[in-house]
Amino acid sequence: GQVLRRRLTVTGSTLRPRPVAFKSAIAAALREKVWPWLAAGRVKPVIHQVFPASQAAEAHALMESSTHVGKIVLSWS
């Protein structure tokens, strides 16, 4: 909601061409600053629906429909 209300933009990039030292620094910052929020439950992913692996085709159809909000998860348990 905050992203929409404040008209923020979320962007990303690949790290493959970056040097190992650069990637290590990102990983260290992630462990220090983000992981505690995840562990405390302050930040969590939005899960739209969980499908058993046997229904992967249905999960894929939902993904292609673009009618979901959040993650589509396959479960092997």
N, C-alpha and C positions, 0 to 999 in steps of 0.2 A: 504494500500500500504506500509506504513512504517513497518508493522509487517512482510510482505513478504520480502521486501528489506533487512531488518536487520536480517532476519531469527529468529525472536522472537517466543516464545512459549507462548500461552495463556492457563492457567490451571484453574481449579476450584475445589471446594470441597463442601460438605454439612456441614451445621452448626448445624444440629439436635442434635448431641451428645455433642456439646459445652455448657459450662455454660452460663447462662443468662447474666452475667456481661460481658463476652467476646463478645456476640452478640450485647449487648448495646454499647460497645466501637466501634465496627465496624459500627453500625448505626450512631453514633455520628460523626465518621470520614467521613462517606459517605455524611452526611448532610453538613459538613463543607467544604470538599475538592472537592467532585464530583458534588453535586447538583447545585452549581453555574455555572459550565460548561454546564450542561444540560439546565438550565434556560436561559443562554446566547446564546444557540444554537451552542456552540463550539464543542459539542459532540452530535451526534444523531445516532440512529440506522439506519441501511440500510434496507429499506423495499423493498422486491422483488415484492410482489403483495398483494393487499387487496381483499378478497373475502367476499361477503355477507354470513351470517351464513347459508343460504339455500344452499350454494354451498360448504359446509364443506367437502363433499366426494371428490370434485375436488381438494380442497386445500390439503387434505390428500394425494391424488395421486401425486400431485406435490412434496410434502415433501418426499414421498417414492422414487420418481424418482432421487432425489439428483441432479437435474439440475438447481436448484435455487441458487442464491447468495443473502443472506440477509434473513430477516424475512418474514414469510408468516403470514398474519394477517386475522383474522375473524372479521367482523364488524356486529354489531347488530343494527346499525342506519339506 
